[in-house]
Amino acid sequence: MVRPKLAAVGLPPWYPPAFAQLVQDLQVPTEFPPDVTVAAQQAAGVDHATDAGRADRREIELVTLDPAGSRDLDQAFAIERSDQGFRLYYAIADVAAFVEPGGQIDVEANRRVETRYAPDRRLPLHPPELSEGAASLLPGVERPAVLWTLDLDAAAEIVGIDVARALVKSRAQLAYDAVQAQIEAGTHDAAIDRLRTLGELRLASERTRGAVSLPLPEQVVDVSDGGGWRLTHRLQTPVEMWNAQLSLLTGMAAATLMLDAGIGLLRTLPAPDPDSVAGLRRRARALGFDWPESQPYPEFVRSIDPEAPRAPAMLRACTTLFRGAGYLAFDGAPPADGEHAAIAAPYAHVTAPLRRLADRYTTEVCLAVKAGVPVPGWARTALPGLPQRMQEGGRAVNSFAAEVLNLVEAGLLAGRVGETFPGTVVATNNERTSGTVVIADPYVEAKVDGRDLPIGDAVQVRLVTADPMTRQIRFETCG
């Protein structure tokens, strides 16, 4: 789900009542209580330029890089060449500067856990006075931030870590698609060229470590400037991948600090068990993919062309090896099982505090560790309960995102019940009587019923149900 183009949205008539039903069914908070809004307005009016211990780093040529139209800007970066290789400045919104521990904003954020996105709106973790205003790293304005300074060698591996509170000023708000177009046209500037160089080096490091990311097509609701809605899909562009490496690099640096200090919160993923890998190899053979026994799983994934006819089914099957992601809090001896298998390294969430609850706490731990002072009591006390809170909140957010897509799919297909569509079955139950089918136009993933459903093969399916109020979409195979 892409972030909404709020100014351009024209709502189809079926959307408002269906969305209201979804919010009621899932008990999603859509408005902030008045006392939270008042607290946010008051917090937004505080000048942090003279905060004790906040360094003036407004001279750094920072920029942000996000989807077009974003307002909740967590990160800004600048990359410099150095004698060792590179220096990365990564400024993160200093949300803790605006949120009183135990206060109204804090309590509400702990209830929401993460920002939710719909085609016509965002349901933010923090009130918009902060998330899209005073705490956001918007261009041309001074902002309090947590500034990570990562020194890297010529291969872009970390050789030095610093993190401290700072006053910063972003120079520009860049958008993924526009920067990608500049790169393809050869009109990008030196700052983006350094991002490309560093990003490609980090991708090479990822391959060396044995890390893996799934190039799953993202199902999106494309809202045109004329207000029309369309279901489509997109693959991550190179500039998005390079930008993501900056966040991953910072998360790995944060994990290093916390593990060395014996306190923190890690994002973890267990390594896949041999039986799961063996099962995936069998599925690959059945789908016609060549996976030599000597080829490691990450290299096999990288060899898959996501646009190939059977790639959606293969990539969907690969997700079975990514189950079990969670959070691990520790205060004492470093945990023995703290690695994130897909990243192939210890990793922590610290780069999105405007949109994700845990990052405010982990950032405070890192600041204290680097400064050599005790971790604030409010952050330390919260650590043991954060894994469960983040897991439950993450499930709620994922459920909301899935149901929003179901709603839009059903609404756009509601007038086409009885029509047939070409599609591809990407998953089935053991009996192969029900599963998931992908329709290319509009790009829909939905339930399908039939007999001997052929995974990975093209099929003709008939639309049986499409109801935006219940968010139900169902197809059946023809013949």
C-alpha positions as CSV (number, residue, x, y, z in Angstrom):
1,M,0.0,0.0,0.0
2,V,1.6,3.3,-1.1
3,R,1.2,6.3,1.0
4,P,-1.9,8.4,0.2
5,K,-1.8,11.4,-2.2
6,L,-4.1,13.3,0.1
7,A,-4.6,16.4,-2.0
8,A,-5.5,14.4,-5.1
9,V,-8.0,11.9,-3.6
10,G,-11.6,11.7,-4.9
11,L,-13.5,9.1,-3.0
12,P,-15.6,6.4,-4.9
13,P,-19.1,6.3,-3.4
14,W,-18.6,2.8,-2.0
15,Y,-15.5,3.7,-0.1
16,P,-16.6,5.9,2.9
17,P,-19.3,3.5,4.2
18,A,-17.0,0.5,3.7
19,F,-14.1,2.2,5.4
20,A,-16.3,3.2,8.3
21,Q,-17.4,-0.5,8.6
22,L,-13.7,-1.6,8.5
23,V,-12.8,0.8,11.3
24,Q,-15.7,-0.4,13.4
25,D,-14.9,-4.1,12.8
26,L,-11.2,-3.7,13.6
27,Q,-11.7,-1.1,16.4
28,V,-9.1,1.2,14.7
29,P,-8.5,4.6,16.4
30,T,-9.1,7.3,13.8
31,E,-9.1,10.5,16.0
32,F,-6.9,11.6,18.8
33,P,-8.5,12.3,22.2
34,P,-8.8,16.1,22.8
35,D,-6.3,16.0,25.7
36,V,-3.7,14.3,23.4
37,T,-4.2,17.0,20.7
38,V,-3.8,19.7,23.3
39,A,-0.6,18.1,24.6
40,A,0.8,17.8,21.1
41,Q,0.0,21.5,20.3
42,Q,1.8,22.5,23.5
43,A,4.8,20.3,22.7
44,A,5.0,21.6,19.1
45,G,5.4,25.1,20.5
46,V,8.6,24.4,22.5
47,D,11.8,25.6,21.0
48,H,14.5,22.9,21.2
49,A,17.3,25.0,19.6
50,T,18.9,25.6,23.0
51,D,18.4,22.2,24.6
52,A,21.2,21.3,26.9
53,G,23.6,18.9,25.2
54,R,22.1,19.4,21.7
55,A,24.9,20.2,19.2
56,D,24.4,22.7,16.4
57,R,24.8,20.6,13.2
58,R,22.8,22.8,10.8
59,E,25.8,23.0,8.5
60,I,25.4,19.4,7.4
61,E,23.8,19.2,3.9
62,L,21.0,16.8,4.8
63,V,18.2,15.7,2.5
64,T,15.2,13.5,2.9
65,L,14.2,10.8,0.4
66,D,10.6,9.3,0.6
67,P,7.5,8.6,-1.4
68,A,6.2,11.8,-3.1
69,G,4.0,13.8,-0.8
70,S,5.2,12.4,2.5
71,R,4.9,14.6,5.5
72,D,6.0,12.3,8.3
73,L,9.7,12.5,7.6
74,D,11.7,10.4,10.0
75,Q,15.2,10.4,8.4
76,A,17.5,12.7,6.6
77,F,21.0,11.8,5.3
78,A,24.2,13.2,4.0
79,I,27.1,11.1,2.6
80,E,30.7,12.4,2.5
81,R,33.9,10.9,1.2
82,S,36.5,10.4,3.8
83,D,40.1,9.2,4.1
84,Q,38.8,5.9,5.3
85,G,36.0,5.6,2.7
86,F,32.7,7.3,3.7
87,R,31.1,9.2,6.5
88,L,27.3,8.8,6.7
89,Y,25.3,11.4,8.6
90,Y,21.8,10.0,9.4
91,A,19.5,12.3,11.2
92,I,16.4,10.8,12.9
93,A,13.5,12.8,14.2
94,D,13.9,13.3,17.9
95,V,10.4,12.3,19.0
96,A,11.4,11.9,22.6
97,A,12.1,15.7,22.7
98,F,8.3,16.2,22.3
99,V,6.8,13.3,24.2
100,E,6.7,13.3,28.0
101,P,7.2,9.8,29.4
102,G,3.8,8.7,30.9
103,G,2.0,11.7,29.4
104,Q,-1.0,11.8,27.2
105,I,0.9,11.5,23.9
106,D,3.0,8.6,25.3
107,V,0.0,6.7,26.5
108,E,-1.8,7.1,23.1
109,A,1.3,6.1,21.2
110,N,1.5,2.9,23.2
111,R,-2.1,2.2,22.3
112,R,-1.5,2.7,18.6
113,V,2.0,1.2,18.2
114,E,2.4,2.1,14.5
115,T,1.1,4.4,11.9
116,R,-1.5,3.0,9.6
117,Y,-2.0,4.0,5.9
118,A,-5.1,4.0,3.7
119,P,-5.6,5.4,0.2
120,D,-7.2,8.6,1.4
121,R,-5.5,9.1,4.8
122,R,-2.9,8.2,7.3
123,L,-3.8,7.2,10.9
124,P,-0.6,8.4,12.6
125,L,1.2,7.1,15.7
126,H,1.6,10.6,16.9
127,P,-0.7,13.6,16.4
128,P,-0.1,15.4,13.1
129,E,1.0,18.5,15.0
130,L,4.1,16.5,15.7
131,S,4.3,13.7,13.1
132,E,3.7,16.0,10.1
133,G,4.8,19.2,11.8
134,A,7.2,20.1,14.6
135,A,9.0,16.7,14.9
136,S,9.1,15.9,11.1
137,L,12.4,16.6,9.3
138,L,10.7,18.9,6.8
139,P,13.0,20.9,4.4
140,G,14.1,24.4,5.2
141,V,13.3,24.4,8.9
142,E,15.4,23.8,12.0
143,R,14.6,20.5,13.8
144,P,15.8,18.6,16.9
145,A,17.2,15.3,15.8
146,V,19.2,12.3,16.9
147,L,22.3,12.4,14.6
148,W,24.0,9.1,13.8
149,T,27.5,9.5,12.4
150,L,28.8,6.3,10.9
151,D,32.4,6.1,9.6
152,L,32.8,3.5,6.9
153,D,35.8,1.9,5.2
154,A,36.2,1.7,1.4
155,A,33.9,-1.4,1.4
156,A,31.3,0.5,3.3
157,E,31.8,-1.5,6.5
158,I,31.4,0.3,9.8
159,V,34.6,1.4,11.5
160,G,33.2,4.0,13.8
161,I,29.8,4.8,15.5
162,D,28.6,8.0,17.1
163,V,25.1,9.1,18.1
164,A,24.1,12.3,19.8
165,R,21.3,14.9,19.9
166,A,21.6,17.7,17.4
167,L,19.9,20.6,15.8
168,V,19.7,20.0,12.0
169,K,18.2,21.6,8.9
170,S,17.2,19.5,5.9
171,R,18.0,21.2,2.6
172,A,15.6,19.4,0.3
173,Q,12.7,16.9,0.3
174,L,13.4,14.3,-2.5
175,A,11.0,11.8,-3.9
176,Y,11.9,8.2,-5.0
177,D,10.3,8.3,-8.4
178,A,11.8,11.7,-9.3
179,V,15.3,10.8,-8.2
180,Q,15.0,7.5,-10.1
181,A,14.1,9.4,-13.2
182,Q,17.1,11.7,-12.8
183,I,19.4,8.7,-12.4
184,E,18.0,7.1,-15.5
185,A,18.4,10.4,-17.4
186,G,21.9,11.0,-16.0
187,T,20.9,14.3,-14.5
188,H,21.3,13.4,-10.8
189,D,23.7,15.4,-8.6
190,A,26.9,14.3,-6.7
191,A,24.9,13.6,-3.5
192,I,22.8,11.0,-5.2
193,D,25.8,9.6,-6.9
194,R,27.4,9.0,-3.5
195,L,24.1,7.4,-2.3
196,R,24.3,5.0,-5.3
197,T,27.9,4.2,-4.6
198,L,27.3,3.5,-0.9
199,G,24.1,1.7,-1.6
200,E,25.7,-0.7,-4.1
201,L,28.5,-1.4,-1.7
202,R,26.1,-2.2,1.1
203,L,24.1,-4.5,-1.3
204,A,27.4,-6.3,-2.0
205,S,28.0,-6.6,1.7
206,E,24.5,-8.0,2.0
207,R,25.4,-10.7,-0.5
208,T,28.7,-11.5,1.3
209,R,26.9,-11.9,4.6
210,G,24.3,-14.2,3.1
211,A,21.4,-11.8,3.7
212,V,18.3,-11.9,1.6
213,S,15.3,-9.8,0.8
214,L,12.3,-10.9,-1.2
215,P,11.5,-8.8,-4.3
216,L,7.8,-9.3,-3.8
217,P,5.7,-7.0,-6.0
218,E,3.9,-4.4,-3.8
219,Q,0.2,-4.3,-4.3
220,V,-0.8,-0.7,-4.4
221,V,-3.8,1.6,-4.7
222,D,-2.8,4.1,-7.3
223,V,-4.7,7.4,-6.8
224,S,-4.5,9.6,-9.9
225,D,-4.4,13.4,-9.8
226,G,-7.9,13.2,-11.4
227,G,-9.2,11.2,-8.5
228,G,-9.4,7.9,-10.2
229,W,-8.5,4.7,-8.3
230,R,-6.7,1.8,-9.9
231,L,-5.1,-1.4,-8.5
232,T,-1.7,-2.1,-9.7
233,H,1.7,-3.3,-8.5
234,R,5.2,-2.1,-8.4
235,L,8.7,-3.4,-7.7
236,Q,11.2,-1.6,-5.5
237,T,13.4,0.8,-7.6
238,P,17.2,0.9,-7.2
239,V,17.1,4.2,-5.4
240,E,14.7,2.8,-2.9
241,M,17.0,-0.1,-2.3
242,W,20.0,2.2,-1.8
243,N,18.1,4.3,0.6
244,A,16.9,1.3,2.5
245,Q,20.5,0.3,3.0
246,L,21.1,3.5,5.0
247,S,18.4,2.5,7.4
248,L,19.6,-1.1,7.7
249,L,23.2,0.1,8.3
250,T,22.0,2.4,11.1
251,G,19.9,-0.4,12.6
252,M,22.9,-2.7,12.6
253,A,25.0,0.0,14.3
254,A,22.4,0.4,17.0
255,A,22.3,-3.3,17.6
256,T,26.1,-3.3,18.0
257,L,25.9,-0.5,20.6
258,M,23.2,-2.2,22.6
259,L,24.8,-5.7,22.5
260,D,28.1,-4.3,23.6
261,A,26.4,-2.5,26.5
262,G,24.2,-5.5,27.5
263,I,20.9,-3.6,27.2
264,G,18.4,-3.0,24.4
265,L,15.8,-4.3,22.1
266,L,16.6,-6.3,18.9
267,R,14.5,-7.1,15.9
268,T,15.0,-10.8,15.3
269,L,14.2,-13.5,12.8
270,P,15.2,-17.2,13.3
271,A,17.1,-19.0,10.7
272,P,14.9,-21.4,8.6
273,D,14.9,-25.0,9.7
274,P,16.3,-27.6,7.2
275,D,12.9,-29.2,6.6
276,S,11.4,-25.8,5.5
277,V,14.3,-25.3,3.1
278,A,13.9,-28.8,1.7
279,G,10.2,-28.2,1.2
280,L,10.9,-25.0,-0.6
281,R,13.4,-26.8,-2.9
282,R,10.6,-29.3,-3.8
283,R,8.2,-26.4,-4.5
284,A,10.9,-24.8,-6.7
285,R,11.3,-28.0,-8.8
286,A,7.5,-28.3,-9.1
287,L,7.3,-24.8,-10.5
288,G,10.2,-25.3,-12.9
289,F,12.9,-23.3,-11.2
290,D,16.5,-24.4,-11.3
291,W,17.9,-24.4,-7.7
292,P,21.2,-26.3,-7.6
293,E,22.0,-28.1,-4.4
294,S,25.2,-26.0,-4.1
295,Q,23.4,-22.7,-4.4
296,P,22.5,-21.0,-1.0
297,Y,19.0,-19.9,-0.5
298,P,19.8,-16.1,-0.6
299,E,21.5,-16.5,-4.0
300,F,18.5,-18.5,-5.3
301,V,16.1,-15.7,-4.3
302,R,18.4,-13.2,-6.1
303,S,18.3,-15.3,-9.2
304,I,14.4,-15.1,-9.5
305,D,13.2,-12.6,-12.1
306,P,10.1,-11.1,-10.3
307,E,8.4,-10.5,-13.6
308,A,8.7,-14.2,-14.8
309,P,5.4,-16.0,-15.2
310,R,5.8,-18.3,-12.2
311,A,7.7,-15.9,-10.1
312,P,4.7,-14.7,-8.0
313,A,4.1,-18.3,-6.9
314,M,7.7,-19.0,-6.2
315,L,8.2,-15.7,-4.2
316,R,5.0,-16.4,-2.2
317,A,6.4,-19.8,-1.3
318,C,9.7,-18.2,-0.2
319,T,7.8,-16.2,2.5
320,T,7.5,-19.4,4.5
321,L,11.1,-19.1,5.4
322,F,10.5,-15.6,6.9
323,R,8.2,-16.6,9.6
324,G,8.9,-16.0,13.3
325,A,10.1,-12.3,13.2
326,G,9.9,-10.7,16.6
327,Y,11.5,-8.5,19.1
328,L,14.0,-9.5,21.9
329,A,14.6,-7.3,24.9
330,F,17.6,-7.8,27.1
331,D,19.1,-6.2,30.2
332,G,22.3,-8.0,31.2
333,A,24.1,-10.6,29.3
334,P,23.7,-10.2,25.5
335,P,21.3,-12.8,24.1
336,A,22.7,-15.8,22.2
337,D,19.8,-15.8,19.7
338,G,19.7,-12.1,18.7
339,E,20.4,-12.3,15.0
340,H,18.0,-11.3,12.2
341,A,18.4,-14.2,9.7
342,A,17.3,-12.2,6.7
343,I,19.8,-9.4,7.4
344,A,22.4,-12.0,8.6
345,A,23.4,-9.7,11.5
346,P,22.0,-8.3,14.7
347,Y,19.6,-5.5,13.9
348,A,17.4,-3.0,15.8
349,H,14.7,-0.6,14.9
350,V,15.8,3.0,15.5
351,T,15.1,4.9,12.3
352,A,11.3,5.5,12.2
353,P,10.2,6.9,15.6
354,L,7.5,9.0,14.1
355,R,5.8,5.9,12.7
356,R,6.9,3.0,15.0
357,L,6.7,3.0,18.8
358,A,9.8,0.9,19.7
359,D,12.3,3.3,18.0
360,R,11.9,6.0,20.6
361,Y,13.0,3.6,23.3
362,T,15.8,2.0,21.5
363,T,17.2,5.4,20.4
364,E,17.2,6.5,24.0
365,V,19.2,3.4,25.0
366,C,21.8,4.1,22.2
367,L,22.1,7.7,23.2
368,A,22.8,6.8,26.9
369,V,25.2,4.0,26.0
370,K,27.2,6.2,23.7
371,A,27.3,9.1,26.2
372,G,28.3,6.7,29.0
373,V,25.3,7.6,31.2
374,P,22.5,5.5,32.7
375,V,19.6,4.6,30.4
376,P,16.6,6.8,31.4
377,G,14.3,4.9,33.8
378,W,11.3,5.3,31.5
379,A,13.0,3.6,28.7
380,R,14.7,0.9,30.7
381,T,11.4,0.0,32.5
382,A,9.5,-0.3,29.3
383,L,12.0,-2.7,27.5
384,P,10.6,-6.0,28.9
385,G,7.1,-5.3,27.7
386,L,7.9,-3.9,24.3
387,P,8.3,-7.2,22.4
388,Q,4.7,-8.2,23.1
389,R,3.4,-4.7,22.5
390,M,5.1,-4.5,19.2
391,Q,4.0,-8.0,18.1
392,E,0.4,-7.3,18.9
393,G,0.5,-3.9,17.4
394,G,2.2,-5.2,14.3
395,R,-0.4,-7.8,13.8
396,A,-3.1,-5.2,14.1
397,V,-1.4,-2.9,11.6
398,N,-0.9,-5.7,9.1
399,S,-4.5,-6.8,9.4
400,F,-5.6,-3.3,8.8
401,A,-3.5,-3.0,5.7
402,A,-4.7,-6.3,4.3
403,E,-8.3,-5.4,4.9
404,V,-8.0,-2.0,3.3
405,L,-6.7,-3.7,0.2
406,N,-9.5,-6.2,0.3
407,L,-12.0,-3.3,0.6
408,V,-10.6,-1.5,-2.4
409,E,-10.3,-4.7,-4.5
410,A,-14.0,-5.6,-3.7
411,G,-15.1,-2.0,-4.4
412,L,-13.4,-1.8,-7.8
413,L,-14.6,-5.3,-8.8
414,A,-18.2,-5.1,-7.4
415,G,-19.7,-4.3,-10.8
416,R,-17.9,-7.2,-12.5
417,V,-19.3,-10.2,-10.7
418,G,-19.7,-13.0,-13.2
419,E,-16.9,-11.9,-15.5
420,T,-13.9,-14.1,-16.2
421,F,-10.3,-13.1,-15.7
422,P,-6.9,-14.6,-16.5
423,G,-4.9,-15.3,-13.4
424,T,-2.2,-17.3,-11.7
425,V,-2.7,-19.5,-8.7
426,V,0.1,-18.7,-6.2
427,A,-0.9,-20.8,-3.2
428,T,-3.3,-23.6,-2.3
429,N,-4.4,-25.8,0.6
430,N,-3.2,-29.4,0.9
431,E,-6.2,-30.6,-1.0
432,R,-5.7,-28.0,-3.8
433,T,-9.4,-27.1,-3.5
434,S,-8.9,-23.5,-2.4
435,G,-6.1,-21.0,-2.5
436,T,-4.9,-17.6,-3.7
437,V,-5.1,-16.3,-7.2
438,V,-3.3,-13.2,-8.6
439,I,-5.2,-11.3,-11.3
440,A,-3.0,-9.0,-13.4
441,D,-5.5,-6.2,-14.4
442,P,-6.6,-5.0,-12.0
443,Y,-3.8,-6.4,-9.8
444,V,-5.7,-8.4,-7.2
445,E,-4.8,-11.2,-4.9
446,A,-7.9,-13.0,-3.7
447,K,-9.4,-16.4,-2.7
448,V,-10.1,-19.0,-5.4
449,D,-12.0,-22.3,-5.2
450,G,-11.7,-25.2,-7.6
451,R,-10.4,-28.7,-8.1
452,D,-6.7,-29.6,-8.5
453,L,-5.7,-26.0,-8.5
454,P,-2.4,-25.7,-10.5
455,I,0.1,-23.7,-8.6
456,G,2.1,-21.4,-10.8
457,D,0.0,-22.0,-13.9
458,A,-2.2,-19.6,-15.8
459,V,-5.9,-20.2,-15.2
460,Q,-9.2,-18.6,-16.1
461,V,-11.3,-17.7,-13.1
462,R,-14.8,-16.3,-12.7
463,L,-15.5,-13.6,-10.1
464,V,-18.2,-14.9,-7.7
465,T,-18.2,-12.4,-4.9
466,A,-17.0,-8.8,-4.5
467,D,-18.5,-6.9,-1.6
468,P,-16.7,-3.9,-0.2
469,M,-18.8,-3.8,3.0
470,T,-17.7,-7.2,4.0
471,R,-14.4,-7.0,2.2
472,Q,-15.0,-10.4,0.6
473,I,-13.6,-11.3,-2.8
474,R,-13.8,-14.8,-4.2
475,F,-13.1,-16.4,-7.6
476,E,-13.7,-19.9,-8.9
477,T,-12.0,-21.7,-11.7
478,C,-13.8,-22.0,-15.0
479,G,-14.6,-25.4,-16.5
